Amino acid sequence: MAQSHTPDAGDPDDVYGCFESLPDVVWAFDGPDHRVVAANRAARDSVGNRPGLLGLPVREAIPEAVGQQLFEQLDRVYEAGEPLIGRQWRTLVDRDGDGVLEEAWFDFTLMPRRAEDGSVCGVVARCVDVTLDVAGRDLADALPGESAPREGTFEDTALTLQRVTLPTGLPVLPQVWLAACYLAGDEELAAGGDWFDAVPIGRGRVALSVGDVVGHGAEATAAMGQLRIVLAEALMDGVLPTEALARLNRYAVRVPETRAATTCLAVIDPTVGEIQYGAFGHPAPLVIGQGGATRFLPLPPSRPLGVSADPPVLRTARMTAGEVLLLYTDGLVERPGRTIAEGMVDLASVASAAIWETPASPIPGPAADRLCSVVVERLTRSGYSDDVTVLAAEMRIEPHRPLAIELPAEAMWLRGIRRALDEWLHGVGAGEQDVPAVHLAVIEAATNCVEHAYRDSAEAGWMWLDAVLDGDGRLRVTMTDHGRWRPPPRDPEHRGRGLRLMNSLMESVDVHRTESGTTVTMARTLRHSAVLSPPARQPVLAPSAPDFGTEIRPGEPPRLLVSGPVDSTSAPTLLNRISELSRGGVLPVDVDLSDVTHLASAGVRVLFECARTAQEGPGPVRLVVPEGSPARLVVELTGLDRALEVLAAPR
């Protein structure tokens, strides 16, 4: 029994009034199931003043908190009898009681309640909403010059080592969505021995692997890189998964630094809904269904790599559309005060919540991305020491459909192609480097159709765009017309840059001309980035690209700010603006391309024309093109940086 009221606490009505008026959220729980025995006004408001809270176990009173590792902290305080403090925990809360979850951050203190005999009888929770403070800090961090420099820190060195040994990206596949997350251990922020990889192996199949090398530092990182490469090369050679694992084990026997490492390999065949998997001394993979149901795939006992010559044992399991496979290293389930078995139970609970929260969650993204981010964040915020790596694969309910567009071969329709292609590329999961490259190449091909295909025809023609992603993550785009292009000019400086640009941006470009029309076929392997440390907050989606525009900023010399796409429709306007501002090339002018979203060959021709004019007069044109801006790549590929002075101003 808890202690009864004592007069030293004051008049009961006064005590109650103070408790009610506290601005912080205060809950009082009783017993091992944490029945709600008291909640002040702020606590009731925080859950939408839902009725019938008193007397309910907290898991029934606030069911949306299941899987967020909040109830487990109450268990920990109740069992240990020691207080616990948490700082800036991201939590999904139902503030209005309408089932819609909102993202919030809380500081909290959990204190054990004691009975008269000194035994723990419950827990008191005090929570402070710090959402606005976190949002303000994020805004300050995003401002240029506000963040403290981090170059040369231990953390930077560790992440640099990881980046050069881990894959630079994940394959973009039509039937399987992949996501990964790596978090460095906190032992002196040293680089560790965790790895992950995803290798397409033909017929739509993809081989996923994670592993963990013993130790930290440069030796562990180097050993990890060796094992990852050996396994990847074996898989790309076309050997069976069993032989690939056996080859990896033989390598570990010969190389002492790689011995005792653990690994798990899973091959997904989405066409038949099958997983073939096996491991050397590694935790079992986890499968999460659309409704949050979880199951660990059974693994026979096995030793780590290089310890024995025992052949690997592979098993087969079914995987249905909408399910997510999660591979992970033991750093995710090894936590202070918890056994491995308890850690795996926590993993299943958190992973389940990450999936069933999805429809109501304010955290955006596909299920695999959410799963990686949420499980790493929630399972490590109460403490961890080893590296943490997770790799998730979501079986799409149906393959991403090819893109097919039929449009008139007129300049006014180029914007429609750009928007449709942008939506399709983001739908398949193309990475931030692939999207602008494919955009540029396709618009160049479409512009050629517009400018050359039907020049001698009395009627406007048509053009057709088709894009398809094959099972190995290779994008193939074709642009077709029924006209006849003009032959390439003798003067390559005047025209022909579009084809050179396409060849620079795509892995292969083929132009096939016949009497009935021209077909341009381009290909590029797509990849999207993996997260090498989990973000505290999800990034805000970038707004859609603006329309073309210019703005003049006075100065010596004046600056012409250019924004939006510079293509065949807007390039003449840009030329007129530069000519007006420079008085026909007499006065100097800076052309700022920082906010240009698309610099097509038509825009490049305009700038080369400015370079030619500048050579004949006293007023040079300078370009402002920051590093990392969309226009920077085109400026370097086309040689504009050699024809005009380029200023790399900060964005």
Disulfide bonds with the S-S distance in Angstrom:
none
